[in-house]
Amino acid sequence: MIVLQFLLIILSALLCLIILLLVCQTHIAVQGNLRSQANTLSATVTFLGRILGVTVTTDLKMMTVRLVLISWGFRIYHGKLGSAAKSTTKPKPKPKPKPKTSKEEQPKLSFKEWLDLGKVLIRKVVKFVHFDKLRAYLTIGLGDPFKTGMLMGTFYALKGSTGIWEDCLIEPNFMRKMIEGEVELAASLRLARLIPLGLFIFSKLKRRK
């Protein structure tokens, strides 16, 4: 009986913590300097009035994750990023192709469909996210002139309709696959507002199955 009461107390405390995380303001700060010589990117997410936070820093080769509680910081991970870590391991043999079944598979989302979905999501997000700062100067290339042009068209369509991109400038590179420049973001939101957004994404992707 005592064990059951203890478990109920723990579950109640966890439920209260989850509710507080969903209802209280969550602050997000991102700062990046993506240059060929020095790539640095850091992101900080703080919860519960900035009592609890997570900080991720990377140079696109190594990544460090720190958990911050009030004024104390604890490093919980430091290592190579996934692509760098995989390069040190032996390549796995390619699996044999599975025989085709009579049931035709539904095609995956095309690049244009991903852009359309991203456009809808951004327009929904800006309705409940408060942006204290959003500044970016980037040069982006996708390695395909057609896809790069579609991406730029989507960006300028959003820039004209949402009104949060005044300090953002993106230049295309139609020749190379690349991303360079600087980005700075400071925003706040309530995580509970992300639940309908997650359900929307799930319903959109589920239709493709």
C-alpha positions as CSV (number, residue, x, y, z in Angstrom):
1,M,0.0,0.0,0.0
2,I,2.8,2.4,0.8
3,V,4.5,1.6,-2.5
4,L,1.3,2.3,-4.4
5,Q,0.9,5.7,-2.6
6,F,4.5,6.5,-3.4
7,L,4.0,5.7,-7.1
8,L,0.8,7.8,-7.2
9,I,2.7,10.8,-5.7
10,I,5.5,10.4,-8.3
11,L,3.0,10.2,-11.1
12,S,1.1,13.2,-9.8
13,A,4.3,15.2,-9.6
14,L,5.3,14.2,-13.2
15,L,1.9,15.2,-14.4
16,C,2.1,18.6,-12.8
17,L,5.6,19.1,-14.2
18,I,4.3,18.2,-17.7
19,I,1.4,20.6,-17.4
20,L,3.7,23.4,-16.2
21,L,6.0,22.8,-19.2
22,L,3.1,23.0,-21.6
23,V,1.5,26.1,-20.0
24,C,4.5,28.2,-19.0
25,Q,6.4,30.3,-21.5
26,T,9.3,28.5,-23.3
27,H,12.2,30.7,-24.5
28,I,14.3,29.8,-27.5
29,A,17.6,31.4,-28.5
30,V,19.6,30.5,-31.6
31,Q,22.8,32.0,-32.8
32,G,24.9,30.7,-35.7
33,N,27.9,31.7,-37.7
34,L,28.1,29.4,-40.7
35,R,31.3,30.2,-42.5
36,S,33.7,28.0,-44.4
37,Q,36.5,28.7,-41.9
38,A,34.5,28.8,-38.6
39,N,31.2,27.1,-38.3
40,T,29.5,27.6,-34.9
41,L,25.9,27.1,-34.0
42,S,24.3,27.3,-30.6
43,A,20.7,26.8,-29.5
44,T,19.2,27.3,-26.0
45,V,15.7,26.3,-24.8
46,T,14.6,27.3,-21.3
47,F,11.5,26.2,-19.5
48,L,9.6,27.2,-16.3
49,G,10.6,30.8,-16.2
50,R,14.2,30.0,-17.3
51,I,14.7,27.7,-14.3
52,L,15.4,24.7,-16.5
53,G,17.2,24.8,-19.8
54,V,19.0,22.8,-22.5
55,T,21.9,24.2,-24.5
56,V,23.3,22.6,-27.7
57,T,26.5,23.9,-29.3
58,T,28.2,22.5,-32.4
59,D,30.8,23.3,-35.0
60,L,29.1,20.8,-37.4
61,K,31.6,18.2,-36.4
62,M,31.4,17.9,-32.7
63,M,28.3,18.6,-30.5
64,T,27.9,19.4,-26.8
65,V,24.7,19.2,-24.9
66,R,24.3,20.9,-21.5
67,L,21.5,20.8,-19.0
68,V,21.1,24.0,-17.0
69,L,19.3,24.2,-13.7
70,I,19.0,27.8,-12.4
71,S,22.7,28.7,-12.4
72,W,24.3,25.3,-12.5
73,G,25.3,23.6,-15.8
74,F,25.9,19.9,-16.4
75,R,27.3,18.5,-19.6
76,I,25.3,15.4,-20.6
77,Y,26.7,14.8,-24.0
78,H,29.9,15.6,-26.0
79,G,30.8,13.8,-29.1
80,K,30.8,13.7,-32.9
81,L,27.7,14.4,-34.9
82,G,26.0,11.5,-36.5
83,S,27.6,11.8,-39.9
84,A,31.1,12.2,-38.5
85,A,30.6,9.3,-36.2
86,K,29.4,7.0,-38.9
87,S,32.5,7.8,-41.0
88,T,34.7,6.1,-38.5
89,T,32.8,2.8,-38.5
90,K,33.1,0.1,-41.1
91,P,30.5,0.4,-43.8
92,K,27.7,-2.1,-43.5
93,P,26.9,-4.4,-46.4
94,K,24.0,-3.2,-48.5
95,P,20.8,-5.1,-47.7
96,K,19.3,-7.3,-50.5
97,P,16.4,-5.7,-52.2
98,K,13.1,-7.0,-51.1
99,P,10.8,-8.5,-53.7
100,K,8.0,-6.2,-54.9
101,T,4.6,-7.0,-53.6
102,S,1.3,-6.6,-55.4
103,K,0.3,-3.7,-53.2
104,E,1.7,-0.5,-54.7
105,E,3.5,1.8,-52.3
106,Q,2.3,5.4,-52.0
107,P,4.8,7.9,-53.3
108,K,6.7,10.0,-50.8
109,L,6.1,13.7,-50.5
110,S,7.7,15.6,-53.4
111,F,10.0,18.6,-52.9
112,K,7.1,20.9,-53.8
113,E,4.8,19.2,-51.4
114,W,7.4,19.6,-48.6
115,L,7.7,23.3,-49.4
116,D,3.9,23.8,-49.4
117,L,3.7,22.0,-46.1
118,G,6.5,24.1,-44.6
119,K,4.7,27.3,-45.9
120,V,1.5,26.3,-44.1
121,L,3.3,25.4,-40.9
122,I,5.3,28.7,-40.8
123,R,2.1,30.6,-41.3
124,K,0.5,28.8,-38.4
125,V,3.6,29.1,-36.1
126,V,3.9,32.9,-36.4
127,K,0.4,33.2,-35.0
128,F,1.4,32.0,-31.5
129,V,5.2,32.5,-31.4
130,H,6.5,35.9,-30.2
131,F,9.7,36.8,-32.0
132,D,11.9,39.2,-30.0
133,K,14.6,39.0,-32.6
134,L,14.9,37.3,-36.0
135,R,17.9,38.2,-38.1
136,A,19.6,36.2,-40.9
137,Y,21.9,36.8,-43.8
138,L,22.4,33.5,-45.6
139,T,23.5,32.1,-49.0
140,I,21.8,28.8,-49.7
141,G,22.2,26.3,-52.6
142,L,20.5,23.0,-52.8
143,G,22.6,21.6,-55.7
144,D,19.7,21.8,-58.1
145,P,18.8,25.2,-59.7
146,F,15.2,24.3,-60.0
147,K,14.8,23.3,-56.3
148,T,16.8,26.4,-55.2
149,G,14.5,28.6,-57.2
150,M,11.4,27.0,-55.7
151,L,12.9,27.5,-52.2
152,M,13.6,31.2,-52.9
153,G,10.1,31.7,-54.3
154,T,8.6,30.2,-51.1
155,F,10.8,32.4,-48.9
156,Y,9.8,35.6,-50.7
157,A,6.1,34.6,-50.6
158,L,6.4,34.1,-46.8
159,K,8.4,37.3,-46.4
160,G,5.6,39.3,-48.0
161,S,2.7,37.6,-46.1
162,T,3.9,37.1,-42.6
163,G,5.8,40.3,-41.9
164,I,8.5,38.8,-39.6
165,W,11.4,38.6,-42.1
166,E,12.3,42.3,-42.4
167,D,15.9,41.6,-41.2
168,C,16.3,38.4,-43.2
169,L,18.1,38.2,-46.5
170,I,18.7,35.0,-48.4
171,E,20.8,34.9,-51.5
172,P,20.6,31.8,-53.8
173,N,23.6,29.8,-55.1
174,F,22.4,27.9,-58.1
175,M,25.7,26.1,-58.7
176,R,26.6,24.5,-55.4
177,K,25.0,22.7,-52.5
178,M,25.8,24.9,-49.5
179,I,24.6,27.1,-46.7
180,E,26.7,30.0,-45.4
181,G,26.0,33.1,-43.4
182,E,24.8,34.3,-40.0
183,V,21.5,33.7,-38.1
184,E,20.2,35.0,-34.8
185,L,16.8,34.2,-33.3
186,A,15.1,34.9,-29.9
187,A,11.5,33.8,-29.5
188,S,9.0,32.6,-26.9
189,L,6.0,30.4,-27.0
190,R,3.8,28.0,-25.0
191,L,4.4,24.4,-25.9
192,A,0.8,23.5,-25.5
193,R,0.1,25.5,-28.7
194,L,2.3,22.9,-30.6
195,I,-0.1,20.0,-29.9
196,P,-2.7,21.0,-32.6
197,L,0.3,21.7,-34.9
198,G,1.6,18.2,-34.3
199,L,-1.8,16.7,-35.0
200,F,-2.0,18.7,-38.2
201,I,1.4,17.3,-39.4
202,F,0.4,13.8,-38.4
203,S,-2.9,14.0,-40.3
204,K,-1.1,15.4,-43.4
205,L,1.6,12.6,-43.4
206,K,-0.9,9.9,-42.6
207,R,-2.8,10.6,-45.8
208,R,0.3,9.6,-47.8
209,K,0.3,6.1,-46.3
